[in-house]
Amino acid sequence: MSALRAAPPVDGASERRLFLAASPRDGRADLLEDDVEHATRVLRLGVGDRIVGLDGRGRSWRCAVAAIERRAVRLEGAELVAEEPEPGSAGALDPAITLHVALPRPGPAEELLDRAVQLGVTRFVPLVTERSGPHARELSPGKRERYERILRTALKQSGRLWCPELAEPEAVGVLLARGFTGRAAVLAPRGATTLLAWAGADRSARSFELVVGPEGGFTEAEEQALVARGATACRIARHVLRIETAAEAALALLAAVALERGSLR
């Protein structure tokens, strides 16, 4: 798969990036139902207007609006304009980043999801720890739908092409039983090294896993178990940070390291 960058702006204006219900066939496609209202009521698209359609799986197409119906926007003339390998794979510009995080309350959690997409997360795993509050222990269908909508909106805004996966909540014990598939760091105020030093130590790494605990932090036993399983305890600041601040700061450091080393090239 070639690594093409995003297409130039449509008609000299900012790109109107919207999700497709499915990849185009014979040059035709429909908008994802969630994006229909935004396209018609906010963007006020009309027949003949052009948009960039996304599949969330690394590809985008330039399309023209063919018809607007009550609950559908039909597209035609789809032309593939950008395609990227999956983050972390051979030839990819960006690493794969899994964020295991004990989610804060809904408001801060939604802001975290939005910003983390912009900073390159590829997979979210809500982490259930001994000190997690009730809000962090389940992902109801309504909450999942809202969170996934936030992921798509952030993806459209940021110019990324791969939509992050939102996993089901997972207990620390399950993570420990499975282990890590990439280089792993657990954020700890008294970590033995800095996250910046850890991230830059292996310039060939294509996959990272960040583990962020709840308000109050991991218990000593949890932190020791994560380190014993292969995670490195890393610090990112002199002071204790909120969940969302710690996660976003850590992701920003990873993004900067990946950019500095030439985005894996």
C-alpha positions, 0 to 999 in steps of 0.5 A, a space after each residue: 500500500 502506498 503512503 499518499 498524503 491527504 488531498 489538497 483542499 476542495 475548491 480552495 477551501 478547507 476540506 469537508 471530510 465526512 465518513 462514508 457508510 462503505 467504500 465506494 463501488 463503481 464510483 458511488 457511495 453514501 455518507 455514514 448516517 451520523 454525518 448526514 445531518 452535519 452535511 445538510 444542516 451544518 455544511 449545507 451541502 447541495 447537489 454538485 458540492 464536493 467532499 472528501 469521503 473517509 472509510 476510517 481504514 486508511 483511505 479517502 476519496 474525493 466525491 461529488 454530491 449526487 442526491 440529498 434524501 431525507 436520511 441519506 446523501 448519495 455521492 458519485 465520481 469517487 476518486 481515491 486521493 489518499 491511502 496510508 498503511 496501518 500505523 505501526 505496519 511496514 512503510 507506515 508513517 506513524 507508530 501504533 499506539 495503544 492507550 490503556 487508561 483508567 478513564 476520568 469522569 465523562 466530561 474530561 474523558 470525552 476531551 481526552 478521547 478527542 485530543 488523543 486521536 489528534 496525537 496519534 492513538 490507534 487503540 483505546 482500552 478503558 482500564 479498570 483498576 482497584 481504585 477506578 470509580 464506577 464511571 470507569 468500570 463499564 461502557 454502556 451502548 449509549 456511551 460507546 456510541 457517543 465516544 465513537 462519534 467523538 473519535 470520528 469527529 476528531 479524525 476528520 478534524 485532524 486529517 488522519 485516515 485510520 480511526 482508532 479502535 475503542 475496546 471494551 473495559 479491561 481489568 488490570 488482571 486481564 492485561 497482565 495475563 495477556 501481556 504487551 505486544 509493543 514497547 510498554 510504559 506505565 506512567 508513575 510519578 517516581 518512575 526510574 526513567 523519563 518517558 522521553 528517554 524511554 521513547 527515544 531509546 529504541 528508534 526501530 520500535 513501531 508499536 507502543 503501549 501506554 498505561 495510565 492509572 486512575 486518580 490516586 494512581 495504581 496501587 503498589 501491587 498493580 504497578 509492580 505487577 505491570 513492571 514485572 510483566 514488561 512495562 517500564 515505569 516512566 515519569 513525565 513531570 515533577 508533580 502529580 498529574 490528572 489522568 487526562 493531563 498525564 495521558 495527553 502529555 505522554 502522547 505528545 512526547 511520543 508524537 514528537 519522538 516519532 516526528 524527530 526520528 523521521 516517522 519511522 522512515 
